[in-house]
Amino acid sequence: MSRIGNAIVTIPEGVTISVDNDNVVTVIGKLGELTQAVDSSITIKNEGSEISFDRSSNNGSVRSMHGLYRSLIFNMVEGVSVGYKKQLELVGVGFRASTSGQLLELALGFSHPIIMEIPKEIKIVAETVKGKPPVITLESFDKQLIGQVAAKIRAFRKPEPYKGKGVRYVGEQIRRKAGKTAAK
C-alpha cells in the first residue's frame, strides 16, 4: 500500500488547481504556473482545498506511479506558493562567478570562462564576500528545473576528494581521501 500516494495534498490559499479531461493538472499560484500530464491509471479528486489520488489497479507500475504523481503535484503546489532555493559555492583558488541578466559567467580554473544561459523561470544571484568562497543562489517555482540547472552548474567542476576544490552545494559534505604517503 502506497503511503505517499494515499497522503492528501492540501491546497494553500491563493493557489488554484484545475484538472482537464486529458488528465492534465494545471497549478496556478502567486509565483507562477505549472502543468503536469498524469497517467490515465491515476484518478485525481479535487475536493475544495484538498486533492486525493486513487489508482485503478494494484499492478507494480501503477503503484509506483501513484506515489510519483502525488509527489509531483505536491512539489508543484509548494513551488507556486512558496518557491524553491538552491545555493552553490565555488571552492578553489581563483574560482569566480558573475551574472549579467540571465547569463552566468564562471571562472573555474580552465583556460576560458564558462558562459551559461539560465532559463527565464530562474532568478540567479552571484555573491562574492572577501574571505569566503563565491556563492551562486538560484530561486524558482519549478523544483525540477532548478535542480537540473544546479546539477549542470555543479557538473562543470565536481568537488574532488583530495583538496575539496570544485562547485558544491552549500552544506554538502565531501568525503575526503588521504593523499599519498611518503615512500621509504
Secondary structure by P-SEA (a helix, b strand, c coil): ccccccbbbbbcccbbbbbccccbbbbbcccbbbbbbbcccbbbbbcccbbbbbbccccaaaaaaaaaaaaaaaaaaaaacbbbbbbbbbbcccccccccccbbbbbccccbbbbbbbcccbbbbbbbcccccbbbbbbcccaaaaaaaaaaaaaccccccccccccccccccccccccccccc
